[in-house]
Amino acid sequence: MTRNPKSPTSAIPPSIRQRPIVLVGLMGSGKSTIGRRLAARLGMAFADADDEIEHAAGMTITEMFAKFGEAHFRDGERRVIARILEGKPLVLATGGGAFINAETRALILKSSLCIWLDADIPTLVERVGRRSHRPLLKDRDPAEVLRELAAVRNPIYAEAHLRVSSASNPHEHTVQAILEALATCKK
């Protein structure tokens, strides 16, 4: 059976596009890559919270963690996300820890449609292995770190309005699954 990849887009209620769509999940779940593709399919702008934070701070996230620590970074992250969500509706990819902060989570849940991109540990390990810029993985085994993070964070990510599997198949499959979920979304 051949599927028209654009078909679910027309079924998405207009109210969905009138508010931000925020992607949450562990590092490597595909939030940035999938977010860009989802935004293009919906005709919405895209923003990556980590890129916006680095731009606002004038330094990389790794430098912020090293110089000021995680608590300082999370406070800046919350402020940047709040600013982004006050603007025009868009698709926003957040950093893996953003939704864990109670204030940031409350803001996201109130101001947007939040989607948890859930991926299994082997998929995440394979994906994070492609880059070396992740402060939480510095000098540690990625599988061990990701298992620890999943144990703590997955119950919190489960508070998102929607949950979509981000499997090891091509990202377009995940985009398609999101579009199908949005087409039936009552939020």
N, CA, C and O atoms as a DFTB+ gen file, in Angstrom:
748 C
 N C O
     1  1       0.843      -1.174       0.000
     2  2       0.000       0.000       0.000
     3  2       0.895       1.247       0.000
     4  3       1.788       1.365       0.839
     5  1       0.670       2.141      -0.901
     6  2       1.425       3.383      -0.984
     7  2       0.660       4.468      -0.251
     8  3      -0.548       4.633      -0.422
     9  1       1.400       5.208       0.576
    10  2       0.764       6.281       1.337
    11  2       1.204       7.623       0.797
    12  3       2.357       7.809       0.407
    13  1       0.279       8.545       0.781
    14  2       0.605       9.909       0.394
    15  2       1.159      10.596       1.635
    16  3       0.408      10.814       2.585
    17  1       2.465      10.952       1.668
    18  2       3.050      11.514       2.879
    19  2       2.444      12.862       3.277
    20  3       2.630      13.294       4.414
    21  1       1.735      13.530       2.391
    22  2       1.165      14.826       2.724
    23  2      -0.272      14.717       3.238
    24  3      -0.805      15.695       3.762
    25  1      -0.905      13.563       3.100
    26  2      -2.323      13.448       3.400
    27  2      -2.726      13.835       4.820
    28  3      -3.742      14.516       4.965
    29  1      -2.008      13.455       5.881
    30  2      -2.472      13.837       7.210
    31  2      -2.434      15.340       7.467
    32  3      -3.169      15.842       8.317
    33  1      -1.590      16.054       6.744
    34  2      -1.453      17.485       6.987
    35  2      -2.773      18.218       6.805
    36  3      -3.098      19.105       7.595
    37  1      -3.529      17.871       5.793
    38  2      -4.793      18.572       5.549
    39  2      -5.840      18.240       6.603
    40  3      -6.805      18.985       6.771
    41  1      -5.664      17.135       7.310
    42  2      -6.634      16.739       8.333
    43  2      -6.342      17.370       9.696
    44  3      -7.129      17.211      10.629
    45  1      -5.231      18.077       9.821
    46  2      -4.868      18.676      11.105
    47  2      -5.747      19.890      11.356
    48  3      -5.819      20.788      10.517
    49  1      -6.416      19.925      12.502
    50  2      -7.284      21.063      12.808
    51  2      -6.489      22.379      12.804
    52  3      -5.357      22.415      13.287
    53  1      -7.071      23.452      12.267
    54  2      -6.367      24.745      12.248
    55  2      -5.928      25.203      13.643
    56  3      -4.917      25.893      13.777
    57  1      -6.676      24.827      14.673
    58  2      -6.320      25.246      16.031
    59  2      -4.949      24.720      16.451
    60  3      -4.281      25.332      17.284
    61  1      -4.525      23.589      15.882
    62  2      -3.210      23.018      16.198
    63  2      -2.103      23.961      15.743
    64  3      -1.096      24.115      16.433
    65  1      -2.285      24.590      14.587
    66  2      -1.250      25.476      14.037
    67  2      -1.280      26.871      14.660
    68  3      -0.442      27.713      14.335
    69  1      -2.224      27.116      15.539
    70  2      -2.336      28.430      16.168
    71  2      -1.602      28.503      17.491
    72  3      -1.673      29.516      18.186
    73  1      -0.905      27.452      17.844
    74  2      -0.099      27.450      19.065
    75  2       1.211      26.730      18.794
    76  3       1.295      25.937      17.856
    77  1       2.221      26.988      19.587
    78  2       3.494      26.306      19.364
    79  2       3.366      24.795      19.565
    80  3       2.535      24.321      20.340
    81  1       4.197      24.066      18.859
    82  2       4.344      22.634      19.056
    83  2       5.752      22.438      19.604
    84  3       6.729      22.831      18.967
    85  1       5.856      21.833      20.780
    86  2       7.145      21.669      21.439
    87  2       7.491      20.188      21.512
    88  3       6.697      19.372      21.980
    89  1       8.686      19.856      21.042
    90  2       9.171      18.479      21.078
    91  2      10.093      18.297      22.278
    92  3      11.028      19.071      22.481
    93  1       9.816      17.262      23.069
    94  2      10.639      16.930      24.228
    95  2      11.087      15.478      24.110
    96  3      10.492      14.697      23.368
    97  1      12.122      15.126      24.836
    98  2      12.627      13.757      24.846
    99  2      14.113      13.751      25.128
   100  3      14.760      14.797      25.180
   101  1      14.639      12.556      25.310
   102  2      16.058      12.401      25.603
   103  2      16.928      12.850      24.434
   104  3      16.468      12.921      23.295
   105  1      18.180      13.149      24.730
   106  2      19.126      13.467      23.665
   107  2      19.174      12.299      22.690
   108  3      19.206      11.137      23.094
   109  1      19.177      12.621      21.414
   110  2      19.206      11.590      20.399
   111  2      17.834      11.125      19.939
   112  3      17.738      10.290      19.040
   113  1      16.775      11.646      20.536
   114  2      15.430      11.208      20.122
   115  2      15.013      11.823      18.793
   116  3      14.009      11.411      18.210
   117  1      15.768      12.800      18.308
   118  2      15.500      13.367      16.983
   119  2      14.739      14.677      17.014
   120  3      14.184      15.090      15.996
   121  1      14.699      15.335      18.154
   122  2      13.889      16.549      18.287
   123  2      14.242      17.611      17.251
   124  3      13.339      18.198      16.654
   125  1      15.503      17.870      17.023
   126  2      15.902      18.914      16.070
   127  2      15.648      18.494      14.628
   128  3      15.045      19.245      13.861
   129  1      16.097      17.313      14.258
   130  2      15.933      16.851      12.878
   131  2      14.464      16.670      12.527
   132  3      14.005      17.136      11.485
   133  1      13.738      15.998      13.394
   134  2      12.312      15.779      13.162
   135  2      11.556      17.096      13.236
   136  3      10.633      17.330      12.455
   137  1      11.941      17.952      14.166
   138  2      11.282      19.250      14.311
   139  2      11.379      20.092      13.048
   140  3      10.397      20.712      12.642
   141  1      12.551      20.120      12.424
   142  2      12.716      20.869      11.171
   143  2      11.786      20.325      10.087
   144  3      11.123      21.085       9.380
   145  1      11.750      19.022       9.971
   146  2      10.907      18.390       8.944
   147  2       9.425      18.598       9.238
   148  3       8.639      18.859       8.328
   149  1       9.048      18.484      10.498
   150  2       7.655      18.690      10.885
   151  2       7.233      20.124      10.590
   152  3       6.157      20.355      10.039
   153  1       8.075      21.083      10.952
   154  2       7.765      22.492      10.690
   155  2       7.565      22.737       9.196
   156  3       6.636      23.440       8.798
   157  1       8.430      22.163       8.377
   158  2       8.301      22.331       6.921
   159  2       6.989      21.754       6.429
   160  3       6.312      22.366       5.603
   161  1       6.625      20.593       6.923
   162  2       5.375      19.961       6.482
   163  2       4.149      20.746       6.927
   164  3       3.130      20.753       6.237
   165  1       4.244      21.411       8.084
   166  2       3.113      22.188       8.606
   167  2       3.118      23.634       8.121
   168  3       2.164      24.372       8.366
   169  1       4.179      24.042       7.439
   170  2       4.288      25.429       7.004
   171  2       4.500      26.385       8.167
   172  3       4.051      27.531       8.137
   173  1       5.196      25.895       9.199
   174  2       5.462      26.699      10.394
   175  2       6.969      26.972      10.485
   176  3       7.776      26.290       9.854
   177  1       7.318      27.957      11.263
   178  2       8.730      28.229      11.539
   179  2       9.258      27.146      12.483
   180  3       8.489      26.437      13.133
   181  1      10.574      27.038      12.542
   182  2      11.233      26.081      13.437
   183  2      12.267      26.815      14.266
   184  3      12.923      27.734      13.776
   185  1      12.415      26.414      15.528
   186  2      13.496      26.919      16.371
   187  2      14.042      25.773      17.207
   188  3      13.303      24.884      17.628
   189  1      15.327      25.810      17.436
   190  2      16.000      24.858      18.312
   191  2      16.385      25.637      19.566
   192  3      17.178      26.576      19.497
   193  1      15.828      25.249      20.704
   194  2      16.077      25.988      21.949
   195  2      17.567      26.064      22.267
   196  3      18.046      27.106      22.716
   197  1      18.307      24.979      22.042
   198  2      19.742      25.000      22.333
   199  2      20.458      26.043      21.480
   200  3      21.315      26.769      21.985
   201  1      20.119      26.128      20.198
   202  2      20.730      27.146      19.331
   203  2      20.392      28.553      19.820
   204  3      21.250      29.436      19.844
   205  1      19.143      28.748      20.207
   206  2      18.699      30.060      20.696
   207  2      19.408      30.434      21.996
   208  3      19.753      31.597      22.201
   209  1      19.626      29.460      22.868
   210  2      20.322      29.705      24.137
   211  2      21.770      30.088      23.868
   212  3      22.288      31.032      24.464
   213  1      22.425      29.352      22.967
   214  2      23.818      29.666      22.637
   215  2      23.933      31.060      22.036
   216  3      24.857      31.808      22.355
   217  1      23.001      31.400      21.175
   218  2      22.999      32.729      20.563
   219  2      22.824      33.813      21.635
   220  3      23.547      34.809      21.637
   221  1      21.867      33.617      22.538
   222  2      21.603      34.610      23.586
   223  2      22.784      34.756      24.542
   224  3      23.088      35.861      24.990
   225  1      23.456      33.636      24.859
   226  2      24.558      33.666      25.820
   227  2      25.900      34.018      25.190
   228  3      26.826      34.431      25.887
   229  1      26.007      33.854      23.872
   230  2      27.282      34.119      23.214
   231  2      28.333      33.066      23.520
   232  3      29.532      33.333      23.433
   233  1      27.883      31.863      23.881
   234  2      28.807      30.746      24.131
   235  2      28.061      29.433      23.938
   236  3      26.830      29.405      23.901
   237  1      28.815      28.352      23.817
   238  2      28.195      27.049      23.615
   239  2      27.601      26.529      24.927
   240  3      27.939      27.000      26.013
   241  1      26.723      25.562      24.797
   242  2      26.141      24.948      25.988
   243  2      27.229      24.275      26.818
   244  3      27.212      24.353      28.046
   245  1      28.167      23.621      26.158
   246  2      29.284      22.990      26.872
   247  2      30.045      24.026      27.690
   248  3      30.401      23.772      28.841
   249  1      30.296      25.198      27.098
   250  2      30.993      26.271      27.823
   251  2      30.155      26.771      28.993
   252  3      30.690      27.045      30.067
   253  1      28.834      26.893      28.791
   254  2      27.961      27.345      29.886
   255  2      27.977      26.362      31.052
   256  3      28.068      26.768      32.210
   257  1      27.886      25.061      30.742
   258  2      27.926      24.043      31.790
   259  2      29.237      24.147      32.560
   260  3      29.243      24.120      33.791
   261  1      30.350      24.267      31.831
   262  2      31.672      24.315      32.463
   263  2      31.866      25.576      33.301
   264  3      32.428      25.516      34.395
   265  1      31.408      26.700      32.797
   266  2      31.652      27.981      33.465
   267  2      30.664      28.275      34.599
   268  3      31.050      28.797      35.644
   269  1      29.386      27.935      34.385
   270  2      28.357      28.343      35.342
   271  2      27.614      27.192      36.012
   272  3      26.962      27.393      37.037
   273  1      27.702      25.990      35.449
   274  2      27.001      24.841      36.007
   275  2      25.619      24.651      35.406
   276  3      25.094      25.526      34.717
   277  1      25.044      23.493      35.681
   278  2      23.765      23.135      35.076
   279  2      22.613      24.005      35.575
   280  3      21.740      24.372      34.789
   281  1      22.594      24.342      36.860
   282  2      21.473      25.132      37.404
   283  2      21.361      26.488      36.699
   284  3      20.261      26.925      36.360
   285  1      22.488      27.142      36.483
   286  2      22.499      28.430      35.783
   287  2      22.012      28.250      34.344
   288  3      21.218      29.044      33.838
   289  1      22.503      27.191      33.698
   290  2      22.072      26.917      32.329
   291  2      20.555      26.709      32.272
   292  3      19.891      27.271      31.402
   293  1      20.004      25.911      33.186
   294  2      18.562      25.617      33.168
   295  2      17.724      26.875      33.371
   296  3      16.643      26.994      32.793
   297  1      18.201      27.804      34.173
   298  2      17.477      29.058      34.374
   299  2      17.447      29.863      33.072
   300  3      16.400      30.386      32.690
   301  1      18.575      29.961      32.402
   302  2      18.620      30.654      31.116
   303  2      17.779      29.948      30.067
   304  3      17.119      30.592      29.252
   305  1      17.806      28.641      30.092
   306  2      17.012      27.846      29.157
   307  2      15.522      28.142      29.334
   308  3      14.803      28.325      28.351
   309  1      15.061      28.190      30.576
   310  2      13.649      28.482      30.857
   311  2      13.259      29.854      30.324
   312  3      12.190      30.010      29.734
   313  1      14.114      30.846      30.527
   314  2      13.814      32.199      30.061
   315  2      13.766      32.272      28.532
   316  3      12.896      32.937      27.969
   317  1      14.686      31.598      27.870
   318  2      14.703      31.605      26.403
   319  2      13.463      30.896      25.855
   320  3      12.838      31.386      24.916
   321  1      13.107      29.758      26.427
   322  2      11.920      29.036      25.970
   323  2      10.664      29.883      26.186
   324  3       9.785      29.911      25.325
   325  1      10.572      30.567      27.320
   326  2       9.411      31.436      27.570
   327  2       9.306      32.513      26.499
   328  3       8.217      32.791      25.997
   329  1      10.440      33.117      26.149
   330  2      10.452      34.160      25.114
   331  2      10.005      33.601      23.767
   332  3       9.216      34.230      23.061
   333  1      10.505      32.426      23.413
   334  2      10.156      31.815      22.134
   335  2       8.656      31.510      22.080
   336  3       8.002      31.769      21.071
   337  1       8.123      30.964      23.161
   338  2       6.710      30.569      23.176
   339  2       5.761      31.766      23.152
   340  3       4.586      31.614      22.817
   341  1       6.252      32.945      23.501
   342  2       5.421      34.155      23.443
   343  2       5.275      34.684      22.019
   344  3       4.398      35.506      21.750
   345  1       6.117      34.225      21.117
   346  2       6.097      34.712      19.739
   347  2       5.091      33.964      18.884
   348  3       4.161      33.334      19.388
   349  1       5.304      34.050      17.571
   350  2       4.430      33.368      16.620
   351  2       4.490      31.860      16.833
   352  3       5.527      31.331      17.232
   353  1       3.372      31.154      16.566
   354  2       3.389      29.693      16.675
   355  2       4.478      29.096      15.783
   356  3       4.674      29.523      14.645
   357  1       5.172      28.114      16.317
   358  2       6.266      27.465      15.619
   359  2       6.450      26.070      16.173
   360  3       5.777      25.680      17.127
   361  1       7.355      25.321      15.581
   362  2       7.779      24.037      16.120
   363  2       9.093      24.297      16.848
   364  3      10.030      24.853      16.276
   365  1       9.153      23.891      18.114
   366  2      10.330      24.135      18.950
   367  2      10.912      22.812      19.430
   368  3      10.213      22.006      20.044
   369  1      12.188      22.593      19.150
   370  2      12.918      21.454      19.698
   371  2      13.612      21.926      20.967
   372  3      14.341      22.918      20.947
   373  1      13.388      21.222      22.066
   374  2      14.025      21.588      23.325
   375  2      15.209      20.675      23.598
   376  3      15.341      19.613      22.991
   377  1      16.062      21.094      24.509
   378  2      17.130      20.224      24.980
   379  2      16.520      19.113      25.833
   380  3      15.413      19.254      26.352
   381  1      17.248      18.020      25.972
   382  2      16.726      16.861      26.688
   383  2      16.312      17.122      28.117
   384  3      15.409      16.456      28.622
   385  1      16.949      18.077      28.788
   386  2      16.635      18.339      30.189
   387  2      15.645      19.460      30.421
   388  3      15.228      19.687      31.557
   389  1      15.260      20.161      29.373
   390  2      14.381      21.329      29.548
   391  2      13.064      20.983      30.232
   392  3      12.637      21.692      31.143
   393  1      12.428      19.922      29.812
   394  2      11.101      19.558      30.307
   395  2      11.165      19.023      31.738
   396  3      10.133      18.905      32.400
   397  1      12.352      18.703      32.214
   398  2      12.511      18.166      33.558
   399  2      12.362      19.275      34.595
   400  3      11.916      19.021      35.714
   401  1      12.728      20.488      34.238
   402  2      12.563      21.642      35.119
   403  2      11.068      21.917      35.280
   404  3      10.366      22.127      34.291
   405  1      10.580      21.918      36.523
   406  2       9.134      22.042      36.784
   407  2       8.551      23.329      36.200
   408  3       7.458      23.302      35.634
   409  1       9.254      24.449      36.324
   410  2       8.746      25.721      35.789
   411  2       8.677      25.684      34.258
   412  3       7.691      26.113      33.660
   413  1       9.726      25.172      33.647
   414  2       9.750      25.085      32.183
   415  2       8.662      24.133      31.701
   416  3       7.976      24.418      30.720
   417  1       8.504      23.003      32.387
   418  2       7.481      22.023      32.010
   419  2       6.085      22.637      32.099
   420  3       5.279      22.472      31.183
   421  1       5.795      23.338      33.183
   422  2       4.477      23.979      33.344
   423  2       4.230      24.985      32.227
   424  3       3.129      25.058      31.681
   425  1       5.248      25.754      31.893
   426  2       5.139      26.735      30.812
   427  2       4.850      26.047      29.473
   428  3       3.973      26.481      28.726
   429  1       5.575      24.998      29.180
   430  2       5.391      24.273      27.919
   431  2       3.996      23.653      27.857
   432  3       3.315      23.759      26.837
   433  1       3.574      23.012      28.934
   434  2       2.266      22.354      28.932
   435  2       1.119      23.353      28.802
   436  3       0.091      23.046      28.198
   437  1       1.294      24.537      29.364
   438  2       0.240      25.563      29.305
   439  2       0.220      26.275      27.954
   440  3      -0.850      26.590      27.432
   441  1       1.399      26.529      27.388
   442  2       1.512      27.417      26.228
   443  2       1.619      26.729      24.881
   444  3       1.664      27.401      23.851
   445  1       1.660      25.404      24.866
   446  2       1.925      24.719      23.596
   447  2       1.247      23.361      23.551
   448  3       0.601      22.930      24.506
   449  1       1.412      22.711      22.431
   450  2       1.079      21.305      22.297
   451  2       2.416      20.579      22.400
   452  3       3.295      20.761      21.557
   453  1       2.565      19.772      23.417
   454  2       3.846      19.134      23.722
   455  2       3.832      17.680      23.255
   456  3       2.902      16.925      23.542
   457  1       4.891      17.308      22.526
   458  2       5.012      15.948      21.996
   459  2       6.306      15.331      22.518
   460  3       7.391      15.884      22.338
   461  1       6.172      14.175      23.166
   462  2       7.333      13.414      23.627
   463  2       7.782      12.486      22.512
   464  3       7.025      11.612      22.090
   465  1       9.006      12.667      22.032
   466  2       9.613      11.749      21.077
   467  2      10.338      10.684      21.895
   468  3      11.391      10.944      22.478
   469  1       9.777       9.511      21.933
   470  2      10.279       8.416      22.753
   471  2      11.070       7.443      21.885
   472  3      10.567       6.956      20.873
   473  1      12.296       7.165      22.279
   474  2      13.147       6.235      21.529
   475  2      13.793       5.260      22.500
   476  3      14.018       5.584      23.666
   477  1      14.092       4.053      22.004
   478  2      14.741       3.067      22.865
   479  2      16.230       3.398      23.016
   480  3      16.792       4.167      22.236
   481  1      16.846       2.808      24.023
   482  2      18.245       3.114      24.348
   483  2      19.198       2.789      23.186
   484  3      20.047       3.625      22.877
   485  1      19.108       1.625      22.525
   486  2      20.039       1.382      21.401
   487  2      19.945       2.433      20.298
   488  3      20.965       2.824      19.729
   489  1      18.737       2.892      19.993
   490  2      18.569       3.938      18.981
   491  2      19.223       5.227      19.448
   492  3      19.919       5.888      18.678
   493  1      19.002       5.586      20.704
   494  2      19.594       6.817      21.247
   495  2      21.119       6.743      21.236
   496  3      21.785       7.704      20.851
   497  1      21.675       5.604      21.659
   498  2      23.139       5.436      21.686
   499  2      23.710       5.601      20.283
   500  3      24.716       6.284      20.093
   501  1      23.068       4.975      19.305
   502  2      23.550       5.080      17.923
   503  2      23.511       6.536      17.456
   504  3      24.447       7.004      16.807
   505  1      22.452       7.243      17.779
   506  2      22.308       8.631      17.326
   507  2      23.270       9.571      18.035
   508  3      23.888      10.413      17.382
   509  1      23.419       9.454      19.360
   510  2      24.312      10.386      20.065
   511  2      25.776      10.114      19.732
   512  3      26.628      10.985      19.912
   513  1      26.066       8.920      19.253
   514  2      27.436       8.597      18.860
   515  2      27.909       9.371      17.644
   516  3      29.103       9.401      17.349
   517  1      26.980       9.997      16.938
   518  2      27.331      10.767      15.737
   519  2      27.916      12.136      16.077
   520  3      28.505      12.786      15.213
   521  1      27.762      12.582      17.328
   522  2      28.238      13.911      17.730
   523  2      28.914      13.818      19.085
   524  3      28.648      12.897      19.857
   525  1      29.786      14.769      19.372
   526  2      30.518      14.718      20.640
   527  2      30.321      15.986      21.471
   528  3      31.174      16.312      22.296
   529  1      29.232      16.696      21.274
   530  2      29.046      17.984      21.939
   531  2      28.138      17.918      23.173
   532  3      27.707      18.963      23.660
   533  1      27.839      16.744      23.682
   534  2      26.843      16.618      24.745
   535  2      27.523      16.579      26.113
   536  3      28.199      15.604      26.442
   537  1      27.345      17.645      26.920
   538  2      28.045      17.731      28.210
   539  2      27.747      16.566      29.151
   540  3      28.637      16.136      29.884
   541  1      26.538      16.051      29.151
   542  2      26.186      14.977      30.080
   543  2      26.851      13.643      29.723
   544  3      26.862      12.720      30.537
   545  1      27.406      13.539      28.508
   546  2      28.068      12.307      28.088
   547  2      29.586      12.373      28.222
   548  3      30.279      11.387      27.968
   549  1      30.092      13.512      28.614
   550  2      31.540      13.725      28.676
   551  2      32.195      12.674      29.578
   552  3      31.883      12.567      30.764
   553  1      33.104      11.909      28.990
   554  2      33.889      10.895      29.703
   555  2      33.040       9.796      30.343
   556  3      33.448       9.217      31.350
   557  1      31.872       9.499      29.780
   558  2      31.006       8.439      30.322
   559  2      30.489       7.556      29.202
   560  3      30.487       7.949      28.035
   561  1      30.055       6.368      29.565
   562  2      29.469       5.432      28.610
   563  2      28.067       5.919      28.242
   564  3      27.200       6.018      29.110
   565  1      27.837       6.228      26.945
   566  2      26.533       6.766      26.550
   567  2      25.348       5.874      26.926
   568  3      24.315       6.384      27.358
   569  1      25.475       4.563      26.771
   570  2      24.357       3.669      27.096
   571  2      24.009       3.753      28.580
   572  3      22.835       3.778      28.949
   573  1      25.029       3.797      29.419
   574  2      24.801       3.893      30.866
   575  2      24.122       5.219      31.222
   576  3      23.154       5.241      31.983
   577  1      24.627       6.304      30.676
   578  2      24.048       7.628      30.941
   579  2      22.605       7.678      30.467
   580  3      21.729       8.159      31.187
   581  1      22.354       7.188      29.268
   582  2      21.003       7.244      28.709
   583  2      20.022       6.373      29.494
   584  3      18.863       6.749      29.667
   585  1      20.477       5.215      29.970
   586  2      19.606       4.384      30.820
   587  2      19.261       5.117      32.114
   588  3      18.112       5.099      32.557
   589  1      20.262       5.761      32.718
   590  2      20.030       6.520      33.959
   591  2      19.059       7.677      33.714
   592  3      18.125       7.893      34.486
   593  1      19.295       8.412      32.630
   594  2      18.426       9.542      32.303
   595  2      17.000       9.075      32.009
   596  3      16.040       9.701      32.457
   597  1      16.859       7.983      31.264
   598  2      15.532       7.470      30.930
   599  2      14.765       7.078      32.189
   600  3      13.566       7.339      32.289
   601  1      15.438       6.460      33.138
   602  2      14.774       6.033      34.375
   603  2      14.182       7.224      35.118
   604  3      13.097       7.128      35.692
   605  1      14.893       8.339      35.107
   606  2      14.430       9.538      35.809
   607  2      13.475      10.371      34.951
   608  3      12.444      10.841      35.432
   609  1      13.826      10.543      33.694
   610  2      13.100      11.502      32.854
   611  2      11.857      10.954      32.154
   612  3      10.898      11.700      31.954
   613  1      11.844       9.683      31.778
   614  2      10.695       9.181      31.023
   615  2       9.367       9.363      31.747
   616  3       8.382       9.711      31.097
   617  1       9.286       9.144      33.068
   618  2       8.007       9.405      33.744
   619  2       7.584      10.880      33.659
   620  3       6.392      11.188      33.689
   621  1       8.545      11.772      33.556
   622  2       8.238      13.204      33.431
   623  2       7.843      13.518      31.987
   624  3       6.876      14.243      31.756
   625  1       8.585      12.976      31.011
   626  2       8.212      13.169      29.605
   627  2       6.791      12.662      29.348
   628  3       6.094      13.173      28.471
   629  1       6.369      11.660      30.114
   630  2       5.034      11.077      29.933
   631  2       3.921      12.088      30.211
   632  3       2.764      11.826      29.885
   633  1       4.248      13.231      30.804
   634  2       3.255      14.285      31.034
   635  2       2.937      15.067      29.759
   636  3       1.990      15.853      29.739
   637  1       3.715      14.862      28.702
   638  2       3.472      15.554      27.421
   639  2       2.072      15.217      26.922
   640  3       1.511      14.177      27.266
   641  1       1.524      16.100      26.115
   642  2       0.182      15.889      25.569
   643  2       0.101      14.677      24.652
   644  3      -0.905      13.968      24.645
   645  1       1.167      14.434      23.872
   646  2       1.217      13.306      22.941
   647  2       2.548      12.582      23.095
   648  3       3.558      13.186      23.457
   649  1       2.537      11.290      22.817
   650  2       3.765      10.482      22.819
   651  2       3.860       9.800      21.460
   652  3       2.920       9.140      21.017
   653  1       5.013       9.968      20.801
   654  2       5.242       9.369      19.488
   655  2       6.577       8.638      19.538
   656  3       7.570       9.173      20.032
   657  1       6.593       7.428      19.030
   658  2       7.827       6.658      18.987
   659  2       8.762       7.229      17.919
   660  3       8.361       7.490      16.784
   661  1      10.009       7.413      18.320
   662  2      11.051       7.852      17.384
   663  2      11.999       6.671      17.210
   664  3      13.066       6.615      17.821
   665  1      11.592       5.744      16.377
   666  2      12.330       4.500      16.193
   667  2      13.547       4.708      15.299
   668  3      13.802       5.806      14.806
   669  1      14.285       3.625      15.106
   670  2      15.522       3.719      14.327
   671  2      15.272       3.813      12.821
   672  3      16.218       3.919      12.041
   673  1      13.999       3.774      12.409
   674  2      13.715       3.930      10.981
   675  2      13.907       5.388      10.557
   676  3      14.154       6.242      11.409
   677  1      13.801       5.688       9.270
   678  2      14.023       7.076       8.822
   679  2      13.136       8.084       9.562
   680  3      11.995       7.787       9.916
   681  1      13.682       9.272       9.783
   682  2      12.961      10.325      10.520
   683  2      11.615      10.650       9.894
   684  3      10.685      11.048      10.595
   685  1      11.502      10.487       8.600
   686  2      10.240      10.806       7.928
   687  2       9.097       9.935       8.454
   688  3       7.943      10.363       8.449
   689  1       9.406       8.732       8.900
   690  2       8.379       7.867       9.499
   691  2       7.847       8.490      10.791
   692  3       6.647       8.442      11.062
   693  1       8.737       9.068      11.575
   694  2       8.326       9.707      12.820
   695  2       7.520      10.962      12.525
   696  3       6.520      11.226      13.193
   697  1       7.941      11.735      11.537
   698  2       7.181      12.928      11.133
   699  2       5.770      12.507      10.730
   700  3       4.790      13.137      11.127
   701  1       5.675      11.449       9.946
   702  2       4.371      10.944       9.503
   703  2       3.512      10.545      10.710
   704  3       2.319      10.845      10.756
   705  1       4.125       9.868      11.684
   706  2       3.383       9.456      12.884
   707  2       2.892      10.671      13.667
   708  3       1.787      10.654      14.211
   709  1       3.705      11.725      13.728
   710  2       3.284      12.951      14.412
   711  2       2.111      13.584      13.686
   712  3       1.131      13.987      14.312
   713  1       2.210      13.673      12.363
   714  2       1.118      14.272      11.588
   715  2      -0.181      13.496      11.792
   716  3      -1.250      14.093      11.919
   717  1      -0.090      12.176      11.824
   718  2      -1.287      11.363      12.054
   719  2      -1.853      11.605      13.459
   720  3      -3.069      11.682      13.633
   721  1      -0.980      11.725      14.449
   722  2      -1.422      12.002      15.821
   723  2      -2.070      13.386      15.899
   724  3      -3.088      13.557      16.570
   725  1      -1.484      14.370      15.215
   726  2      -2.042      15.734      15.231
   727  2      -3.405      15.790      14.556
   728  3      -4.268      16.576      14.946
   729  1      -3.592      14.952      13.540
   730  2      -4.870      14.941      12.812
   731  2      -6.036      14.498      13.698
   732  3      -7.189      14.843      13.441
   733  1      -5.720      13.733      14.744
   734  2      -6.774      13.242      15.635
   735  2      -6.718      13.902      17.015
   736  3      -7.472      13.537      17.917
   737  1      -5.825      14.867      17.167
   738  2      -5.603      15.518      18.458
   739  2      -6.781      16.420      18.833
   740  3      -7.306      17.156      17.998
   741  1      -7.177      16.348      20.078
   742  2      -8.284      17.179      20.586
   743  2      -7.752      18.363      21.409
   744  3      -8.546      19.172      21.888
   745  1      -6.461      18.480      21.580
   746  2      -5.843      19.525      22.424
   747  2      -5.993      20.890      21.806
   748  3      -5.534      21.880      22.376
